[in-house]
Amino acid sequence: MRAPFGDFDQATPAPDCLDELTRPVADAVREWSGAVPAEQVLYVDTDPQWADTAVFVEHYGRQLLEQSANCVVVAGKRGGGSTLAACVVLSTTRVDVNGVVRRRLGARKASFASMDTATGETGMEYGGITPIGLPADWPVLVDSAVVDLPYVLVGSGRRRGKLLVPGKALAELPGAVVLEGLGVAV
C-alpha cells in the first residue's frame, strides 16, 4: 500500500504489523476505538539512525517537516507532587512548556521529563515516543494544528519506524485534550 504522503517503500495498516511496535503501542492499536478505524493508522519502516526529526526529513524529504509532529513527555510540579503528560506539536514548532502546559497541568513549574523517566514510564524508545499507547491516566495535550492535518507522521514507540495517523484520530486518544497555541513557532 502507498503512504498518503512521503516517499516510503511500503505503508502497512498498524493492526497488520503489531510485532513492529512496542508493547504499549501494539496494545493500544489492538484496543483501538473511535471514529477513525485502526486500519487507517499506517506503519512505515524507517532506519533508526534517522529517527530524529531534523535528520529524518533530511533523508526522507524536507516536505515531511510540515506533516510531522513530535511527542514529548513533560513533568508538571506542584508542591511535592508531579504530573506526567505528553505534548504533541508540529515539528516546525516547540512546546510552550512554561505557558500553556504549566497552566493546563495546574503546575507551579513544568519541564521536559528526563530521558529515563520518559522511556521508563512509556515503555517506548527515546526518539520514537508516540501519543498512541501512553499510560491511561496521562493527559495527552495535542496542538490543534496537528489535529487539522489529514495525516501526521509521528513516532511508532521505537526509533525504527513511524506511524502515519489521521490528525483527527489523535483528538480521540485516551486523555487527549486539543489546545490552541500549544506549539509555538521556532
C-alpha positions as CSV (number, residue, x, y, z in Angstrom):
1,M,0.0,0.0,0.0
2,R,1.2,3.6,-0.7
3,A,1.5,6.0,2.1
4,P,-0.8,9.1,1.9
5,F,2.4,11.2,1.7
6,G,6.1,10.8,1.7
7,D,8.4,8.5,-0.4
8,F,8.2,5.4,1.7
9,D,8.7,1.9,0.2
10,Q,5.7,0.4,1.9
11,A,2.9,1.5,4.3
12,T,1.1,-1.2,6.3
13,P,-2.0,-0.8,8.4
14,A,-0.8,-0.9,12.1
15,P,-3.0,-3.8,13.1
16,D,-1.2,-5.9,10.5
17,C,2.3,-5.3,11.9
18,L,1.9,-5.3,15.7
19,D,5.2,-7.1,16.1
20,E,7.0,-4.0,14.8
21,L,5.6,-1.9,17.6
22,T,6.4,-1.7,21.3
23,R,4.0,-3.5,23.6
24,P,2.1,-0.4,24.8
25,V,1.7,0.9,21.2
26,A,0.6,-2.6,19.9
27,D,-1.9,-2.9,22.8
28,A,-3.4,0.5,22.0
29,V,-3.8,-0.5,18.4
30,R,-5.4,-3.8,19.4
31,E,-7.9,-1.9,21.7
32,W,-8.4,1.0,19.2
33,S,-11.8,2.6,19.2
34,G,-13.2,5.8,17.8
35,A,-14.5,7.3,14.6
36,V,-11.2,6.6,12.7
37,P,-10.7,2.8,12.1
38,A,-7.3,1.4,13.3
39,E,-6.6,0.3,9.8
40,Q,-6.2,4.0,8.8
41,V,-3.2,4.2,11.2
42,L,-0.2,3.2,9.0
43,Y,3.2,1.9,9.8
44,V,6.2,2.8,7.6
45,D,9.6,1.1,8.2
46,T,12.4,3.6,8.6
47,D,16.1,3.4,9.5
48,P,16.6,4.1,13.3
49,Q,19.7,6.1,12.7
50,W,17.4,8.8,11.0
51,A,14.7,8.8,13.8
52,D,15.3,12.4,15.0
53,T,13.1,14.9,13.1
54,A,15.9,17.0,11.5
55,V,17.9,14.1,10.3
56,F,14.7,12.2,9.2
57,V,13.4,15.0,6.9
58,E,16.9,15.5,5.5
59,H,17.0,11.8,4.5
60,Y,13.3,11.2,3.6
61,G,12.4,14.6,2.2
62,R,12.0,18.2,3.5
63,Q,8.3,18.2,2.6
64,L,7.7,15.8,5.6
65,L,8.6,18.5,8.1
66,E,5.2,20.2,7.5
67,Q,3.4,16.9,8.1
68,S,5.4,15.7,11.1
69,A,4.7,16.0,14.8
70,N,6.8,15.5,17.8
71,C,5.6,13.9,21.0
72,V,7.4,14.9,24.1
73,V,6.9,13.9,27.8
74,V,6.7,16.8,30.3
75,A,6.5,16.9,34.1
76,G,4.4,19.4,35.9
77,K,5.3,20.0,39.6
78,R,3.2,21.5,42.3
79,G,4.1,21.1,46.0
80,G,5.6,17.7,46.4
81,G,3.7,16.1,43.5
82,S,4.5,15.6,39.9
83,T,2.2,15.0,36.9
84,L,3.5,13.5,33.7
85,A,1.8,14.4,30.4
86,A,2.6,14.1,26.7
87,C,2.6,17.0,24.3
88,V,2.1,16.6,20.5
89,V,3.1,19.6,18.4
90,L,4.1,20.1,14.8
91,S,7.8,19.5,14.1
92,T,8.1,23.1,13.0
93,T,7.1,24.4,16.5
94,R,8.2,23.9,20.1
95,V,6.1,23.1,23.1
96,D,5.1,26.1,25.2
97,V,6.1,24.3,28.4
98,N,6.2,27.4,30.7
99,G,2.9,28.8,29.4
100,V,0.2,26.6,28.0
101,V,1.5,23.3,29.5
102,R,2.2,24.7,33.0
103,R,-1.3,26.3,33.2
104,R,-3.1,23.3,31.8
105,L,-1.4,21.0,34.3
106,G,-2.1,23.4,37.2
107,A,1.6,23.3,37.9
108,R,3.9,25.8,39.6
109,K,6.8,24.5,37.4
110,A,6.8,22.5,34.2
111,S,9.8,21.0,32.3
112,F,10.7,18.2,29.9
113,A,10.9,14.9,31.6
114,S,14.3,13.2,31.7
115,M,15.1,10.5,29.1
116,D,15.0,7.8,31.8
117,T,11.6,9.0,33.1
118,A,10.2,9.3,29.5
119,T,11.3,5.9,28.4
120,G,10.7,4.1,31.8
121,E,7.1,5.4,32.1
122,T,6.1,5.0,28.5
123,G,7.8,1.7,27.6
124,M,8.9,3.3,24.4
125,E,12.3,4.2,23.0
126,Y,13.7,7.7,23.2
127,G,13.4,9.3,19.8
128,G,10.3,7.3,19.0
129,I,7.8,8.2,21.7
130,T,4.3,8.4,20.2
131,P,1.0,9.6,21.7
132,I,-0.5,6.2,21.0
133,G,-0.2,3.8,23.9
134,L,0.7,6.2,26.7
135,P,-0.4,5.4,30.3
136,A,-4.2,5.8,30.5
137,D,-4.1,8.4,33.3
138,W,-1.8,10.8,31.4
139,P,-3.1,14.0,29.8
140,V,-2.2,14.0,26.1
141,L,-2.1,17.6,25.0
142,V,-2.4,17.9,21.3
143,D,-1.9,21.2,19.4
144,S,-5.0,22.0,17.2
145,A,-2.7,22.4,14.1
146,V,-1.8,18.7,14.4
147,V,-5.5,17.6,14.6
148,D,-6.2,19.7,11.4
149,L,-3.8,17.6,9.3
150,P,-5.3,14.9,7.1
151,Y,-2.4,12.6,8.2
152,V,0.5,13.3,10.5
153,L,3.8,11.5,10.9
154,V,4.6,10.5,14.5
155,G,6.9,8.0,16.3
156,S,6.0,4.4,16.5
157,G,7.3,3.8,20.0
158,R,10.6,2.7,18.6
159,R,13.4,4.5,16.8
160,R,12.8,2.2,13.8
161,G,9.6,3.0,12.0
162,K,7.0,5.8,12.1
163,L,3.2,5.9,12.2
164,L,1.0,7.9,9.8
165,V,-2.1,8.8,11.7
166,P,-5.1,10.8,10.7
167,G,-4.9,14.1,12.7
168,K,-8.4,13.8,13.9
169,A,-7.6,10.4,15.4
170,L,-5.2,12.0,17.8
171,A,-8.0,14.1,19.3
172,E,-9.8,10.8,20.2
173,L,-6.9,9.2,22.1
174,P,-7.5,8.4,25.8
175,G,-6.7,11.6,27.8
176,A,-6.5,13.8,24.7
177,V,-7.0,17.5,25.1
178,V,-6.8,19.7,22.0
179,L,-5.3,23.1,22.7
180,E,-4.7,26.2,20.7
181,G,-1.2,27.6,20.9
182,L,0.5,24.5,22.5
183,G,3.1,24.6,19.7
184,V,4.9,27.9,19.4
185,A,6.8,28.9,16.2
186,V,10.6,28.3,16.5
